[in-house]
Amino acid sequence: MEEKPVMARTPTLSIETASIGMLKTVYRLIVAAANEMDAIRLWS
């Protein structure tokens, strides 16, 4: 009976890891976009 909770926790951990990966990807995209905007401001 003790193994079932562990199996139930595994999918949630994988979902949390995937969500953290998505947040990191979005953060990188935002940083890249901000850097591009700064570069455009410097050129203009």
N, CA, C and O atoms as a MOPAC input file, in Angstrom:
PM7 MOZYME 1SCF
protein

 N      0.83600 1    -1.20300 1     0.00000 1
 C      0.00000 1     0.00000 1     0.00000 1
 C      0.87900 1     1.26500 1     0.00000 1
 O      0.42600 1     2.33500 1    -0.40800 1
 N      2.12800 1     1.14100 1     0.45600 1
 C      2.98400 1     2.33100 1     0.52100 1
 C      3.55900 1     2.70500 1    -0.83200 1
 O      3.99600 1     3.83900 1    -1.02500 1
 N      3.56600 1     1.76800 1    -1.77300 1
 C      4.15900 1     2.07100 1    -3.08400 1
 C      3.22400 1     2.89200 1    -3.97200 1
 O      3.68400 1     3.59600 1    -4.87100 1
 N      1.92600 1     2.80500 1    -3.72700 1
 C      0.97900 1     3.52800 1    -4.57800 1
 C      1.14100 1     5.04900 1    -4.49100 1
 O      1.13100 1     5.70600 1    -5.53200 1
 N      1.29100 1     5.63700 1    -3.29900 1
 C      1.50100 1     7.09900 1    -3.23100 1
 C      2.75100 1     7.52100 1    -3.99700 1
 O      2.75900 1     8.57100 1    -4.63900 1
 N      3.80800 1     6.70900 1    -3.93400 1
 C      5.04300 1     7.05300 1    -4.64700 1
 C      4.77500 1     7.08500 1    -6.14600 1
 O      5.24500 1     7.98600 1    -6.84000 1
 N      4.03100 1     6.11900 1    -6.64600 1
 C      3.71200 1     6.08000 1    -8.07600 1
 C      2.84200 1     7.27900 1    -8.44300 1
 O      2.94500 1     7.81200 1    -9.54800 1
 N      1.98900 1     7.70000 1    -7.51600 1
 C      1.10800 1     8.84400 1    -7.80100 1
 C      1.90200 1    10.13700 1    -7.81000 1
 O      1.53800 1    11.08700 1    -8.50200 1
 N      2.98700 1    10.18000 1    -7.04500 1
 C      3.78100 1    11.40600 1    -6.98600 1
 C      4.66300 1    11.56600 1    -8.21800 1
 O      4.98300 1    12.69000 1    -8.60500 1
 N      5.05600 1    10.47000 1    -8.83200 1
 C      5.98400 1    10.54700 1    -9.96300 1
 C      5.43900 1    11.41600 1   -11.10400 1
 O      6.17400 1    12.26800 1   -11.60300 1
 N      4.17600 1    11.23800 1   -11.54200 1
 C      3.66800 1    12.08700 1   -12.63900 1
 C      3.65900 1    13.56300 1   -12.25500 1
 O      3.96100 1    14.41700 1   -13.08900 1
 N      3.32000 1    13.87300 1   -11.01400 1
 C      3.26500 1    15.28200 1   -10.60200 1
 C      4.65900 1    15.88500 1   -10.63400 1
 O      4.82900 1    17.04100 1   -11.02400 1
 N      5.65400 1    15.11300 1   -10.22900 1
 C      7.03200 1    15.62000 1   -10.26100 1
 C      7.44700 1    15.89300 1   -11.69200 1
 O      8.09000 1    16.90600 1   -11.96800 1
 N      7.08600 1    14.99400 1   -12.61500 1
 C      7.46600 1    15.19400 1   -14.01500 1
 C      6.75400 1    16.42100 1   -14.57500 1
 O      7.33000 1    17.16700 1   -15.36700 1
 N      5.50400 1    16.63100 1   -14.16700 1
 C      4.75900 1    17.81100 1   -14.64000 1
 C      5.41200 1    19.08100 1   -14.09800 1
 O      5.53400 1    20.07500 1   -14.81400 1
 N      5.82800 1    19.04400 1   -12.84200 1
 C      6.47900 1    20.22100 1   -12.25200 1
 C      7.79300 1    20.49600 1   -12.96600 1
 O      8.12400 1    21.65100 1   -13.23600 1
 N      8.54500 1    19.44400 1   -13.27400 1
 C      9.81500 1    19.62100 1   -13.98100 1
 C      9.56500 1    20.20600 1   -15.36300 1
 O     10.29700 1    21.09000 1   -15.80700 1
 N      8.53200 1    19.71400 1   -16.04500 1
 C      8.22300 1    20.22500 1   -17.38700 1
 C      7.80100 1    21.68700 1   -17.30500 1
 O      8.19500 1    22.49600 1   -18.14500 1
 N      7.00200 1    22.03000 1   -16.29500 1
 C      6.55100 1    23.42400 1   -16.15900 1
 C      7.73900 1    24.32500 1   -15.86900 1
 O      7.80300 1    25.44500 1   -16.37800 1
 N      8.68400 1    23.85500 1   -15.05600 1
 C      9.87700 1    24.65900 1   -14.76900 1
 C     10.67900 1    24.84000 1   -16.05200 1
 O     11.20700 1    25.92300 1   -16.30500 1
 N     10.77400 1    23.79600 1   -16.85800 1
 C     11.49100 1    23.90900 1   -18.13300 1
 C     10.81400 1    24.91900 1   -19.04200 1
 O     11.48400 1    25.69700 1   -19.72100 1
 N      9.48100 1    24.90800 1   -19.05500 1
 C      8.75500 1    25.87200 1   -19.88600 1
 C      9.00200 1    27.28600 1   -19.38300 1
 O      9.20000 1    28.20000 1   -20.18400 1
 N      8.99400 1    27.47600 1   -18.07900 1
 C      9.23300 1    28.81700 1   -17.52700 1
 C     10.62900 1    29.30400 1   -17.89900 1
 O     10.81800 1    30.47600 1   -18.22600 1
 N     11.60900 1    28.39800 1   -17.84700 1
 C     12.97300 1    28.78500 1   -18.21100 1
 C     13.03000 1    29.17400 1   -19.68000 1
 O     13.69600 1    30.14300 1   -20.04500 1
 N     12.32600 1    28.41100 1   -20.53500 1
 C     12.32500 1    28.71700 1   -21.96500 1
 C     11.67800 1    30.07300 1   -22.21900 1
 O     12.20300 1    30.88000 1   -22.98700 1
 N     10.53400 1    30.32600 1   -21.57200 1
 C      9.84400 1    31.61100 1   -21.74500 1
 C     10.73700 1    32.75000 1   -21.24700 1
 O     10.81800 1    33.80700 1   -21.87300 1
 N     11.40500 1    32.52100 1   -20.11200 1
 C     12.28400 1    33.56400 1   -19.55200 1
 C     13.40900 1    33.88300 1   -20.53600 1
 O     13.74800 1    35.04800 1   -20.74100 1
 N     13.98700 1    32.83900 1   -21.14500 1
 C     15.06500 1    33.06000 1   -22.11200 1
 C     14.55300 1    33.84600 1   -23.31000 1
 O     15.24400 1    34.72900 1   -23.81800 1
 N     13.32300 1    33.52400 1   -23.76800 1
 C     12.75400 1    34.24800 1   -24.90900 1
 C     12.54200 1    35.71400 1   -24.54900 1
 O     12.82100 1    36.59900 1   -25.35700 1
 N     12.05200 1    35.97200 1   -23.34200 1
 C     11.81800 1    37.36300 1   -22.91500 1
 C     13.14100 1    38.11200 1   -22.83100 1
 O     13.23700 1    39.25500 1   -23.28000 1
 N     14.16700 1    37.47600 1   -22.25800 1
 C     15.47800 1    38.12000 1   -22.14100 1
 C     16.03400 1    38.40400 1   -23.53600 1
 O     16.57300 1    39.48300 1   -23.78200 1
 N     15.90400 1    37.44500 1   -24.44500 1
 C     16.40600 1    37.64100 1   -25.81000 1
 C     15.65800 1    38.78300 1   -26.48100 1
 O     16.27100 1    39.60300 1   -27.16400 1
 N     14.34800 1    38.84800 1   -26.29800 1
 C     13.55800 1    39.92200 1   -26.90500 1
 C     13.96300 1    41.27200 1   -26.31000 1
 O     14.05800 1    42.26500 1   -27.03100 1
 N     14.20000 1    41.30700 1   -25.00200 1
 C     14.60200 1    42.55600 1   -24.35400 1
 C     15.96300 1    42.99900 1   -24.88600 1
 O     16.18100 1    44.18400 1   -25.13500 1
 N     16.87000 1    42.05300 1   -25.05800 1
 C     18.18900 1    42.39700 1   -25.58600 1
 C     18.07300 1    42.94500 1   -27.00800 1
 O     18.78200 1    43.88300 1   -27.37100 1
 N     17.18000 1    42.36100 1   -27.81400 1
 C     16.99100 1    42.84200 1   -29.18600 1
 C     16.42100 1    44.25400 1   -29.17600 1
 O     16.83000 1    45.09900 1   -29.97200 1
 N     15.47000 1    44.51100 1   -28.26700 1
 C     14.88400 1    45.85200 1   -28.18100 1
 C     15.95600 1    46.86100 1   -27.78000 1
 O     16.00300 1    47.96100 1   -28.33000 1
 N     16.81300 1    46.50100 1   -26.83100 1
 C     17.89200 1    47.40700 1   -26.41100 1
 C     18.82900 1    47.67000 1   -27.58300 1
 O     19.28400 1    48.79800 1   -27.77100 1
 N     19.12000 1    46.64000 1   -28.37000 1
 C     20.01600 1    46.81400 1   -29.51200 1
 C     19.38000 1    47.76100 1   -30.53400 1
 O     20.06400 1    48.60800 1   -31.10800 1
 N     18.06700 1    47.61500 1   -30.76000 1
 C     17.38000 1    48.49000 1   -31.71500 1
 C     17.41700 1    49.93300 1   -31.20400 1
 O     17.60700 1    50.86200 1   -31.99000 1
 N     17.23800 1    50.12600 1   -29.89600 1
 C     17.26700 1    51.48600 1   -29.33200 1
 C     18.65700 1    52.09500 1   -29.49600 1
 O     18.78100 1    53.28800 1   -29.77200 1
 N     19.69000 1    51.29300 1   -29.33000 1
 C     21.05500 1    51.80800 1   -29.47000 1
 C     21.32500 1    52.20400 1   -30.92700 1
 O     21.97700 1    53.21500 1   -31.18900 1
 N     20.82000 1    51.40300 1   -31.86900 1
 C     21.07300 1    51.70200 1   -33.28300 1
 C     20.27600 1    52.91800 1   -33.75200 1
 O     20.75000 1    53.69900 1   -34.57600 1
 N     19.05800 1    53.07100 1   -33.22100 1
 C     18.21900 1    54.18500 1   -33.67900 1
 C     18.61200 1    55.51700 1   -33.04900 1
 O     17.99600 1    56.54300 1   -33.33900 1

